[in-house]
């Protein structure tokens, strides 16, 4: 064991002297005895120290490479047997149990919104429609009844009963309900629909005649004055018939109002027309004659019409 340590120190000393790097080898004490080193054969040293020591001691004699070609001291330390360079073995590092890497949960994919949702705009509240106050209903008054013209006649005219020298005679119709002084000796004709109820006609001159006709009216019509003023009615009738109005008169007989008109017609006929309302009918009595014979018939016709009354009396 002493030999090994001495040889080791001798080798290191030789190496340091050959390299000129004695400072690389620390001195732990006095140098070993030279005799111990020299006592060993050169070959033993070289064989013990290895190729590096032989190069340091003049390796040319032994066929070794020059010192410049030698590896570094660190490489020499690697070539030195492990028992020559004892080192304190470091304890192996304690490897703690490696904690498992944290598990990273797979991140959920973010929702991709492509279109932007438009902002909901709340429309302004429309102003409430104001309902105008209901206009008062227009009340249409019922049509007022037409004013009934009041006859200006205050005194009654007595009904004529004259026989006119035997040219007139009393005629009473119980069915229709009227009385008249009719021409005696003339032809009498009963009703013709739409024309008359009764007619008397001269035997010699058919153009001379007296006719009576009646037409129903409203129950509210009680007087002939509903037609209007006697003058106005006469003018209207004349216009419609293209006749000439000669006279328009009214009379009141036995509480019945009569309108009497005299016309000159375009066909050279002279006419006396009388109207009245009684028992829900409008009564018409007309007497006709040619213009040539009017003067001889005028009084006869006037007396006959004045005798007419649309009711039965004595």
Rosetta blueprint (number, residue, H / E / L):
1 X L
2 X H
3 X H
4 X H
5 X H
6 X H
7 X H
8 X H
9 X H
10 X H
11 X H
12 X H
13 X H
14 X H
15 X H
16 X H
17 X H
18 X H
19 X H
20 X L
21 X L
22 X H
23 X H
24 X H
25 X L
26 X L
27 X L
28 X L
29 X L
30 X L
31 X L
32 X L
33 X L
34 X H
35 X H
36 X H
37 X H
38 X H
39 X L
40 X L
41 X L
42 X H
43 X H
44 X H
45 X H
46 X H
47 X H
48 X H
49 X H
50 X L
51 X H
52 X H
53 X H
54 X H
55 X H
56 X H
57 X L
58 X L
59 X L
60 X L
61 X L
62 X L
63 X L
64 X L
65 X L
66 X L
67 X H
68 X H
69 X H
70 X L
71 X L
72 X L
73 X H
74 X H
75 X H
76 X H
77 X H
78 X H
79 X H
80 X L
81 X L
82 X L
83 X L
84 X L
85 X L
86 X L
87 X L
88 X L
89 X L
90 X L
91 X L
92 X L
93 X L
94 X L
95 X L
96 X L
97 X L
98 X L
99 X L
100 X L
101 X L
102 X L
103 X L
104 X L
105 X L
106 X L
107 X L
108 X L
109 X L
110 X L
111 X L
112 X L
113 X L
114 X L
115 X L
116 X L
117 X L
118 X L
119 X L
120 X L
121 X L
122 X L
123 X L
124 X L
125 X L
126 X L
127 X L
128 X L
129 X L
130 X L
131 X L
132 X L
133 X L
134 X L
135 X L
136 X L
137 X L
138 X L
139 X L
140 X L
141 X L
142 X L
143 X L
144 X L
145 X L
146 X L
147 X L
148 X L
149 X L
150 X L
151 X L
152 X L
153 X L
154 X L
155 X L
156 X L
157 X L
158 X L
159 X L
160 X L
161 X L
162 X L
163 X L
164 X L
165 X L
166 X L
167 X L
168 X E
169 X E
170 X E
171 X E
172 X E
173 X E
174 X L
175 X L
176 X L
177 X L
178 X E
179 X E
180 X E
181 X E
182 X E
183 X E
184 X L
185 X L
186 X L
187 X E
188 X E
189 X E
190 X E
191 X E
192 X E
193 X L
194 X L
195 X L
196 X E
197 X E
198 X E
199 X E
200 X E
201 X E
202 X L
203 X L
204 X L
205 X L
206 X L
207 X L
208 X L
209 X E
210 X E
211 X E
212 X E
213 X E
214 X E
215 X E
216 X E
217 X L
218 X L
219 X L
220 X L
221 X L
222 X L
223 X L
224 X H
225 X H
226 X H
227 X H
228 X L
229 X L
230 X H
231 X H
232 X H
233 X H
234 X H
235 X H
236 X H
237 X H
238 X H
239 X H
240 X H
241 X H
242 X L
243 X L
244 X E
245 X E
246 X E
247 X E
248 X E
249 X E
250 X E
251 X E
252 X E
253 X E
254 X L
255 X L
256 X E
257 X E
258 X E
259 X E
260 X E
261 X E
262 X E
263 X E
264 X E
265 X L
266 X L
267 X L
268 X L
269 X E
270 X E
271 X E
272 X E
273 X E
274 X E
275 X E
276 X E
277 X E
278 X E
279 X L
280 X L
281 X E
282 X E
283 X E
284 X E
285 X E
286 X E
287 X E
288 X E
289 X E
290 X E
291 X L
292 X L
293 X L
294 X H
295 X H
296 X H
297 X H
298 X H
299 X H
300 X H
301 X H
302 X H
303 X H
304 X H
305 X H
306 X H
307 X L
308 X L
309 X E
310 X L
311 X L
312 X L
313 X L
314 X L
